[in-house]
Amino acid sequence: MIFLTSFLVSGLFCLVAQVILDNTKLTPGHITSMFTVLGAILSFLGIYPKLIEFAGAGATVQISNFGHLLYMGGVEGFKEMGVIGFASGLLVKSSTAIVAAVVFAFIFALLFKPKN
């Protein structure tokens, strides 16, 4: 059952993004940023952790999870060290995703040539 709920939640996120992309003048960059902020807002409201509990990987592989990680890292850092902890906490939880994105982008840049 977890596979079905994971698939449906992830598919719903993709459906919403595709509808926005098809019916507005927003670019994929705008939508990515919007979903990241949406993840942080849902995390602030306490909805995103429940979504992760319900859908598992269907909610953790989305770009909105990056916003959730940023928010959670900032809150934990603020609780531990105040304002300075907030800034460092943003990077603690999300550093794995950032490093993976940089490494994979570098590998794919070496393997593939851009079209003109």
N, CA, C and O atoms as a DFTB+ gen file, in Angstrom:
464 C
 N C O
     1  1       0.819      -1.204       0.000
     2  2       0.000       0.000       0.000
     3  2       0.859       1.262       0.000
     4  3       0.481       2.281      -0.579
     5  1       2.027       1.183       0.660
     6  2       2.892       2.366       0.723
     7  2       3.372       2.771      -0.675
     8  3       3.600       3.952      -0.940
     9  1       3.525       1.778      -1.572
    10  2       3.949       2.114      -2.928
    11  2       2.866       2.903      -3.659
    12  3       3.161       3.850      -4.387
    13  1       1.632       2.509      -3.459
    14  2       0.523       3.201      -4.115
    15  2       0.374       4.631      -3.598
    16  3       0.232       5.566      -4.386
    17  1       0.404       4.800      -2.282
    18  2       0.274       6.155      -1.735
    19  2       1.468       7.024      -2.120
    20  3       1.316       8.213      -2.399
    21  1       2.643       6.426      -2.133
    22  2       3.832       7.168      -2.547
    23  2       3.712       7.625      -3.995
    24  3       4.009       8.775      -4.320
    25  1       3.276       6.719      -4.855
    26  2       3.106       7.041      -6.263
    27  2       2.046       8.115      -6.469
    28  3       2.240       9.039      -7.259
    29  1       0.928       7.996      -5.761
    30  2      -0.164       8.953      -5.941
    31  2       0.201      10.353      -5.442
    32  3      -0.121      11.345      -6.095
    33  1       0.866      10.437      -4.297
    34  2       1.255      11.747      -3.768
    35  2       2.299      12.395      -4.674
    36  3       2.198      13.578      -5.000
    37  1       3.293      11.620      -5.075
    38  2       4.320      12.158      -5.969
    39  2       3.710      12.575      -7.304
    40  3       4.050      13.624      -7.852
    41  1       2.812      11.752      -7.818
    42  2       2.141      12.083      -9.064
    43  2       1.279      13.321      -8.955
    44  3       1.169      14.090      -9.910
    45  1       0.663      13.523      -7.795
    46  2      -0.149      14.720      -7.584
    47  2       0.710      15.985      -7.625
    48  3       0.315      16.991      -8.216
    49  1       1.880      15.929      -6.998
    50  2       2.805      17.063      -7.062
    51  2       3.180      17.352      -8.522
    52  3       3.182      18.505      -8.953
    53  1       3.494      16.301      -9.269
    54  2       3.879      16.480     -10.670
    55  2       2.722      17.002     -11.511
    56  3       2.917      17.835     -12.397
    57  1       1.516      16.513     -11.231
    58  2       0.336      16.978     -11.953
    59  2       0.110      18.467     -11.731
    60  3      -0.155      19.206     -12.679
    61  1       0.215      18.904     -10.493
    62  2       0.024      20.324     -10.177
    63  2       1.075      21.169     -10.901
    64  3       0.761      22.214     -11.470
    65  1       2.326      20.702     -10.869
    66  2       3.398      21.445     -11.544
    67  2       3.156      21.510     -13.047
    68  3       3.368      22.555     -13.662
    69  1       2.713      20.404     -13.644
    70  2       2.475      20.384     -15.084
    71  2       1.308      21.286     -15.476
    72  3       1.367      21.967     -16.499
    73  1       0.254      21.293     -14.671
    74  2      -0.892      22.171     -14.947
    75  2      -0.464      23.636     -14.869
    76  3      -0.855      24.448     -15.708
    77  1       0.341      23.968     -13.859
    78  2       0.840      25.344     -13.740
    79  2       1.711      25.694     -14.937
    80  3       1.597      26.786     -15.494
    81  1       2.579      24.771     -15.335
    82  2       3.489      25.019     -16.457
    83  2       2.721      25.202     -17.764
    84  3       3.071      26.054     -18.581
    85  1       1.680      24.405     -17.958
    86  2       0.913      24.481     -19.206
    87  2      -0.012      25.688     -19.283
    88  3      -0.300      26.170     -20.379
    89  1      -0.475      26.179     -18.163
    90  2      -1.511      27.219     -18.176
    91  2      -1.045      28.598     -17.741
    92  3      -1.854      29.522     -17.668
    93  1       0.214      28.755     -17.457
    94  2       0.750      30.070     -17.080
    95  2       2.021      30.336     -17.869
    96  3       2.491      29.488     -18.628
    97  1       2.560      31.513     -17.679
    98  2       3.826      31.858     -18.324
    99  2       5.018      31.598     -17.411
   100  3       6.130      32.041     -17.700
   101  1       4.794      30.881     -16.313
   102  2       5.880      30.580     -15.384
   103  2       6.832      29.565     -15.998
   104  3       6.411      28.663     -16.723
   105  1       8.103      29.715     -15.707
   106  2       9.120      28.800     -16.204
   107  2       9.335      27.670     -15.191
   108  3       8.872      27.770     -14.055
   109  1      10.021      26.610     -15.581
   110  2      10.332      25.548     -14.624
   111  2      11.099      26.061     -13.402
   112  3      10.935      25.531     -12.303
   113  1      11.918      27.065     -13.582
   114  2      12.633      27.656     -12.447
   115  2      11.695      28.314     -11.452
   116  3      11.883      28.209     -10.240
   117  1      10.684      28.994     -11.973
   118  2       9.683      29.609     -11.099
   119  2       8.927      28.543     -10.311
   120  3       8.701      28.689      -9.110
   121  1       8.544      27.484     -10.990
   122  2       7.773      26.422     -10.345
   123  2       8.620      25.705      -9.299
   124  3       8.128      25.366      -8.223
   125  1       9.881      25.477      -9.613
   126  2      10.781      24.849      -8.641
   127  2      10.896      25.702      -7.387
   128  3      10.803      25.190      -6.271
   129  1      11.095      26.983      -7.567
   130  2      11.184      27.893      -6.422
   131  2       9.872      27.929      -5.645
   132  3       9.873      27.945      -4.414
   133  1       8.765      27.941      -6.360
   134  2       7.459      27.983      -5.721
   135  2       7.220      26.714      -4.889
   136  3       6.696      26.798      -3.779
   137  1       7.594      25.555      -5.410
   138  2       7.417      24.311      -4.673
   139  2       8.346      24.237      -3.464
   140  3       7.974      23.673      -2.435
   141  1       9.547      24.796      -3.576
   142  2      10.457      24.822      -2.430
   143  2       9.865      25.666      -1.309
   144  3       9.876      25.253      -0.150
   145  1       9.355      26.829      -1.641
   146  2       8.721      27.693      -0.646
   147  2       7.463      27.033      -0.089
   148  3       7.194      27.118       1.109
   149  1       6.700      26.380      -0.948
   150  2       5.502      25.675      -0.498
   151  2       5.857      24.579       0.512
   152  3       5.140      24.382       1.493
   153  1       6.957      23.872       0.273
   154  2       7.398      22.850       1.220
   155  2       7.733      23.438       2.574
   156  3       7.411      22.851       3.607
   157  1       8.381      24.600       2.578
   158  2       8.704      25.260       3.849
   159  2       7.438      25.734       4.554
   160  3       7.329      25.622       5.775
   161  1       6.490      26.258       3.799
   162  2       5.234      26.726       4.400
   163  2       4.445      25.553       4.980
   164  3       3.921      25.643       6.090
   165  1       4.360      24.459       4.232
   166  2       3.661      23.278       4.733
   167  2       4.353      22.695       5.958
   168  3       3.700      22.163       6.855
   169  1       5.662      22.799       5.989
   170  2       6.405      22.336       7.162
   171  2       6.121      23.229       8.363
   172  3       5.955      22.733       9.477
   173  1       6.062      24.531       8.151
   174  2       5.742      25.480       9.213
   175  2       4.356      25.201       9.791
   176  3       4.147      25.306      10.999
   177  1       3.425      24.850       8.929
   178  2       2.064      24.571       9.368
   179  2       1.910      23.174       9.970
   180  3       0.847      22.840      10.495
   181  1       2.961      22.357       9.899
   182  2       2.919      21.010      10.462
   183  2       2.306      19.985       9.536
   184  3       2.050      18.857       9.957
   185  1       2.065      20.343       8.293
   186  2       1.430      19.443       7.340
   187  2       2.452      18.535       6.664
   188  3       2.178      17.355       6.448
   189  1       3.620      19.065       6.329
   190  2       4.587      18.281       5.557
   191  2       5.103      17.052       6.309
   192  3       5.234      15.995       5.692
   193  1       5.402      17.136       7.614
   194  2       5.803      15.903       8.318
   195  2       4.728      14.819       8.283
   196  3       5.049      13.634       8.196
   197  1       3.465      15.211       8.350
   198  2       2.370      14.244       8.250
   199  2       2.286      13.659       6.847
   200  3       1.968      12.482       6.673
   201  1       2.577      14.497       5.838
   202  2       2.590      14.030       4.458
   203  2       3.706      13.008       4.246
   204  3       3.515      12.013       3.547
   205  1       4.856      13.252       4.842
   206  2       5.972      12.303       4.749
   207  2       5.611      10.994       5.440
   208  3       5.921       9.915       4.935
   209  1       4.967      11.088       6.574
   210  2       4.543       9.883       7.288
   211  2       3.537       9.084       6.455
   212  3       3.564       7.854       6.457
   213  1       2.659       9.780       5.751
   214  2       1.632       9.125       4.942
   215  2       2.205       8.557       3.650
   216  3       1.911       7.414       3.300
   217  1       3.016       9.331       2.937
   218  2       3.446       8.956       1.590
   219  2       4.867       8.442       1.511
   220  3       5.251       7.897       0.476
   221  1       5.657       8.587       2.545
   222  2       7.034       8.107       2.509
   223  2       7.849       8.809       1.438
   224  3       7.927      10.037       1.402
   225  1       8.460       8.005       0.556
   226  2       9.325       8.557      -0.483
   227  2       8.567       9.426      -1.482
   228  3       9.173      10.246      -2.171
   229  1       7.260       9.256      -1.567
   230  2       6.473      10.092      -2.463
   231  2       6.502      11.558      -2.083
   232  3       6.235      12.427      -2.913
   233  1       6.825      11.834      -0.831
   234  2       6.929      13.219      -0.379
   235  2       8.386      13.643      -0.160
   236  3       8.676      14.839      -0.121
   237  1       9.294      12.692      -0.018
   238  2      10.686      13.064       0.274
   239  2      11.545      13.242      -0.966
   240  3      12.629      13.816      -0.867
   241  1      11.112      12.780      -2.117
   242  2      11.917      12.949      -3.325
   243  2      11.528      14.202      -4.111
   244  3      12.190      14.542      -5.092
   245  1      10.486      14.877      -3.701
   246  2      10.027      16.076      -4.387
   247  2      10.894      17.280      -4.003
   248  3      11.544      17.282      -2.958
   249  1      10.892      18.283      -4.850
   250  2      11.638      19.501      -4.554
   251  2      11.041      20.221      -3.348
   252  3      11.738      20.984      -2.679
   253  1       9.778      19.993      -3.069
   254  2       9.165      20.603      -1.896
   255  2       9.796      20.087      -0.603
   256  3       9.768      20.777       0.417
   257  1      10.357      18.892      -0.638
   258  2      11.051      18.360       0.534
   259  2      12.294      19.187       0.845
   260  3      12.698      19.280       2.004
   261  1      12.899      19.782      -0.164
   262  2      14.061      20.643       0.074
   263  2      13.662      21.845       0.920
   264  3      14.403      22.239       1.822
   265  1      12.518      22.423       0.645
   266  2      12.007      23.521       1.473
   267  2      11.723      23.059       2.883
   268  3      11.991      23.781       3.843
   269  1      11.180      21.856       3.018
   270  2      10.928      21.275       4.340
   271  2      12.242      21.097       5.101
   272  3      12.320      21.435       6.282
   273  1      13.272      20.572       4.439
   274  2      14.570      20.379       5.086
   275  2      15.198      21.710       5.497
   276  3      15.780      21.820       6.576
   277  1      15.081      22.711       4.641
   278  2      15.617      24.035       4.986
   279  2      14.924      24.577       6.233
   280  3      15.578      25.079       7.147
   281  1      13.611      24.475       6.261
   282  2      12.853      24.979       7.407
   283  2      13.226      24.228       8.680
   284  3      13.505      24.846       9.707
   285  1      13.232      22.911       8.618
   286  2      13.521      22.111       9.813
   287  2      14.947      22.359      10.310
   288  3      15.179      22.450      11.516
   289  1      15.896      22.467       9.386
   290  2      17.274      22.761       9.774
   291  2      17.404      24.125      10.416
   292  3      18.127      24.283      11.399
   293  1      16.714      25.110       9.874
   294  2      16.750      26.452      10.444
   295  2      16.149      26.505      11.836
   296  3      16.684      27.175      12.719
   297  1      15.057      25.814      12.036
   298  2      14.403      25.791      13.354
   299  2      15.284      25.095      14.380
   300  3      15.455      25.595      15.492
   301  1      15.846      23.945      14.017
   302  2      16.720      23.226      14.952
   303  2      17.971      24.033      15.284
   304  3      18.398      24.076      16.438
   305  1      18.553      24.668      14.277
   306  2      19.730      25.502      14.517
   307  2      19.420      26.686      15.408
   308  3      20.224      27.046      16.268
   309  1      18.250      27.299      15.209
   310  2      17.850      28.433      16.036
   311  2      17.654      28.006      17.482
   312  3      18.030      28.740      18.396
   313  1      17.073      26.838      17.706
   314  2      16.867      26.339      19.067
   315  2      18.186      26.075      19.772
   316  3      18.295      26.268      20.983
   317  1      19.193      25.633      19.020
   318  2      20.485      25.295      19.623
   319  2      21.389      26.507      19.834
   320  3      22.007      26.645      20.889
   321  1      21.469      27.398      18.820
   322  2      22.461      28.474      18.891
   323  2      21.926      29.863      18.563
   324  3      22.717      30.789      18.386
   325  1      20.633      30.035      18.478
   326  2      20.083      31.354      18.201
   327  2      20.150      31.710      16.727
   328  3      20.043      30.842      15.860
   329  1      20.328      32.999      16.451
   330  2      20.281      33.505      15.082
   331  2      21.403      32.909      14.223
   332  3      21.171      32.554      13.068
   333  1      22.597      32.797      14.769
   334  2      23.708      32.193      14.025
   335  2      23.399      30.733      13.719
   336  3      23.716      30.242      12.636
   337  1      22.786      30.046      14.660
   338  2      22.407      28.657      14.460
   339  2      21.373      28.491      13.372
   340  3      21.341      27.467      12.690
   341  1      20.521      29.498      13.203
   342  2      19.521      29.450      12.135
   343  2      20.208      29.371      10.778
   344  3      19.849      28.538       9.946
   345  1      21.191      30.233      10.553
   346  2      21.894      30.255       9.271
   347  2      22.664      28.965       9.022
   348  3      22.633      28.425       7.916
   349  1      23.350      28.472      10.041
   350  2      24.112      27.240       9.852
   351  2      23.190      26.034       9.774
   352  3      23.495      25.068       9.074
   353  1      22.067      26.074      10.483
   354  2      21.117      24.978      10.458
   355  2      20.475      24.777       9.098
   356  3      20.111      23.658       8.736
   357  1      20.336      25.863       8.340
   358  2      19.780      25.748       6.994
   359  2      20.616      24.803       6.145
   360  3      20.080      24.049       5.332
   361  1      21.921      24.844       6.335
   362  2      22.811      24.032       5.520
   363  2      23.029      22.631       6.071
   364  3      23.359      21.718       5.314
   365  1      22.855      22.445       7.359
   366  2      23.140      21.136       7.958
   367  2      22.215      20.064       7.388
   368  3      22.692      19.028       6.924
   369  1      20.927      20.287       7.413
   370  2      19.967      19.282       6.951
   371  2      19.968      19.134       5.435
   372  3      19.733      18.038       4.925
   373  1      20.225      20.199       4.718
   374  2      20.099      20.161       3.266
   375  2      21.426      19.979       2.540
   376  3      21.450      19.954       1.309
   377  1      22.516      19.852       3.264
   378  2      23.831      19.776       2.622
   379  2      23.973      18.545       1.738
   380  3      24.624      18.617       0.696
   381  1      23.390      17.433       2.120
   382  2      23.485      16.228       1.296
   383  2      22.838      16.448      -0.063
   384  3      23.397      16.062      -1.089
   385  1      21.677      17.061      -0.074
   386  2      20.988      17.321      -1.343
   387  2      21.775      18.313      -2.202
   388  3      21.850      18.156      -3.421
   389  1      22.354      19.319      -1.578
   390  2      23.125      20.313      -2.330
   391  2      24.365      19.680      -2.940
   392  3      24.659      19.896      -4.116
   393  1      25.094      18.899      -2.151
   394  2      26.312      18.245      -2.649
   395  2      25.967      17.267      -3.768
   396  3      26.665      17.220      -4.781
   397  1      24.900      16.486      -3.597
   398  2      24.499      15.533      -4.634
   399  2      24.163      16.263      -5.932
   400  3      24.548      15.808      -7.009
   401  1      23.455      17.380      -5.848
   402  2      23.099      18.133      -7.049
   403  2      24.344      18.651      -7.762
   404  3      24.425      18.587      -8.989
   405  1      25.308      19.159      -7.014
   406  2      26.536      19.681      -7.618
   407  2      27.345      18.554      -8.260
   408  3      27.822      18.697      -9.385
   409  1      27.497      17.447      -7.555
   410  2      28.289      16.328      -8.073
   411  2      27.651      15.744      -9.331
   412  3      28.339      15.524     -10.327
   413  1      26.345      15.491      -9.295
   414  2      25.685      14.929     -10.472
   415  2      25.676      15.906     -11.639
   416  3      25.812      15.483     -12.787
   417  1      25.523      17.186     -11.382
   418  2      25.579      18.180     -12.452
   419  2      26.958      18.185     -13.100
   420  3      27.070      18.302     -14.320
   421  1      28.002      18.060     -12.295
   422  2      29.371      18.020     -12.823
   423  2      29.584      16.773     -13.678
   424  3      30.156      16.853     -14.766
   425  1      29.124      15.622     -13.186
   426  2      29.289      14.369     -13.934
   427  2      28.557      14.431     -15.268
   428  3      29.106      14.039     -16.297
   429  1      27.316      14.924     -15.254
   430  2      26.556      15.003     -16.492
   431  2      27.129      16.057     -17.437
   432  3      27.021      15.910     -18.655
   433  1      27.722      17.091     -16.912
   434  2      28.369      18.090     -17.772
   435  2      29.575      17.496     -18.478
   436  3      29.873      17.860     -19.616
   437  1      30.268      16.586     -17.810
   438  2      31.401      15.914     -18.452
   439  2      30.960      14.893     -19.497
   440  3      31.628      14.715     -20.516
   441  1      29.850      14.231     -19.248
   442  2      29.408      13.142     -20.126
   443  2      28.654      13.603     -21.370
   444  3      28.729      12.957     -22.415
   445  1      27.934      14.707     -21.266
   446  2      27.074      15.133     -22.365
   447  2      27.476      16.520     -22.864
   448  3      27.914      17.370     -22.090
   449  1      27.319      16.731     -24.169
   450  2      27.594      18.030     -24.767
   451  2      26.271      18.772     -24.949
   452  3      25.279      18.178     -25.370
   453  1      26.255      20.071     -24.633
   454  2      25.010      20.832     -24.834
   455  2      24.723      21.052     -26.314
   456  3      25.639      21.134     -27.133
   457  1      23.444      21.147     -26.641
   458  2      23.055      21.447     -28.014
   459  2      23.149      22.946     -28.235
   460  3      22.978      23.738     -27.307
   461  1      23.423      23.324     -29.476
   462  2      23.513      24.751     -29.819
   463  2      22.163      25.323     -30.096
   464  3      22.046      26.510     -30.401
